[in-house]
């Protein structure tokens, strides 16, 4: 595995599985909800997918099943992303949009997504069924590029959070109780929308470039 991106994903997955192995059913449900909520906030600008395995008697089977389902779903997420990107001229830079339109006419984008999916996060839970048999269930997060997903986590998610209604704040200095200094104003709703659009376009353009490169490799160009 020479690709540094895949090396990063493997390192993160190894850490994740060590940290989250053998969760209870409730803990796994909470983990799944957390992963889905985060992915939903990012998916418009960076394709991602979260899927859960069925209940099976082998942990390895549960992990493999959730991985495969997440990769298949990522293929669909890539297809949807491309569909939106080529029709919404505001989402990505114009030159990149033209490239994406050209390459998407030559290859199935869901196949490209499936072939290039990377499992970034995974957790596995253990529980006992009604017959007392030990069962396993796993949840996986699939992405195209771990670094870009992390960038979206840092830049996009904060801009999806509601802002305080107060636009200015003051603070008291340690040396005086009577002196107040203004802090940075909280962004208004309009400013937050503008910031979101700028960050989304930058990151979505990077995602489009990654998809174009992957598609060209997929068809041997």
PyMOL commands that set and color helices and strands:
alter all, ss='L'
color gray80, all
select helices_A, chain A and resi 4-20+25-42+59-87+94-104+109-115+146-155+157-160+189-218
alter helices_A, ss='H'
color red, helices_A
select strands_A, chain A and resi 48-52+118-128+134-143+170-172+180-182
alter strands_A, ss='S'
color yellow, strands_A
deselect
rebuild
show_as cartoon
